[in-house]
Amino acid sequence: MQEEAEITINGTKLTDSESMTIRVAVDTLANVLAEDTGEGEGKILADRYMTALSRIQTLLESREMRKQ
């Protein structure tokens, strides 16, 4: 099992299982948004989410890179 990112929400440190759940949820949302964003306001919103999701994915993956 890969080393999960240390995530703290409102002062509570998540367990590895909870951190993994966050990572999988973020990855899944990014994949869904990348599949079909359509046009107009939906696309603008999806683009904003994708920017934030990409940043979060980078932060989650940086934990694994530090351990290597």
C-alpha positions as CSV (number, residue, x, y, z in Angstrom):
1,M,0.0,0.0,0.0
2,Q,1.3,3.4,-0.9
3,E,2.1,6.0,1.8
4,E,-0.8,8.4,2.0
5,A,-0.7,12.1,2.4
6,E,-1.1,13.5,5.9
7,I,-4.4,15.3,5.8
8,T,-5.7,17.4,8.7
9,I,-9.3,18.7,8.7
10,N,-10.3,21.2,11.4
11,G,-7.4,20.0,13.6
12,T,-8.2,16.3,13.2
13,K,-5.5,14.2,11.4
14,L,-7.1,11.7,9.1
15,T,-6.0,8.0,9.2
16,D,-4.3,6.5,6.1
17,S,-7.7,4.9,5.1
18,E,-9.4,8.3,5.3
19,S,-6.6,10.0,3.3
20,M,-6.8,7.3,0.7
21,T,-10.6,7.9,0.5
22,I,-10.0,11.6,-0.2
23,R,-7.3,10.8,-2.8
24,V,-9.6,8.4,-4.6
25,A,-12.6,10.8,-4.5
26,V,-10.4,13.6,-5.9
27,D,-9.0,11.4,-8.7
28,T,-12.5,10.1,-9.6
29,L,-14.0,13.6,-9.7
30,A,-11.1,14.8,-11.9
31,N,-11.7,11.9,-14.3
32,V,-15.4,12.5,-14.5
33,L,-14.9,16.2,-15.2
34,A,-12.3,15.5,-17.8
35,E,-14.6,13.1,-19.8
36,D,-17.3,15.6,-20.9
37,T,-17.6,19.1,-19.7
38,G,-19.9,20.3,-22.5
39,E,-20.0,24.0,-23.3
40,G,-21.0,27.3,-21.6
41,E,-21.2,27.8,-17.8
42,G,-20.7,24.1,-17.2
43,K,-17.4,24.1,-18.9
44,I,-16.2,27.2,-17.1
45,L,-17.1,25.7,-13.7
46,A,-15.5,22.4,-14.7
47,D,-12.3,24.2,-15.7
48,R,-12.2,25.9,-12.3
49,Y,-12.6,22.6,-10.5
50,M,-10.0,21.0,-12.7
51,T,-7.4,23.7,-11.7
52,A,-8.1,23.1,-8.0
53,L,-8.2,19.3,-8.4
54,S,-4.9,19.3,-10.2
55,R,-3.3,21.3,-7.4
56,I,-4.8,18.9,-4.8
57,Q,-3.6,15.9,-6.7
58,T,-0.1,17.3,-6.9
59,L,-0.1,17.8,-3.1
60,L,-1.4,14.3,-2.4
61,E,1.2,12.8,-4.7
62,S,4.1,14.8,-3.2
63,R,3.9,12.8,0.0
64,E,4.7,9.6,-2.0
65,M,7.6,11.3,-3.8
66,R,9.2,12.5,-0.5
67,K,9.2,8.9,0.8
68,Q,11.2,7.5,-2.1
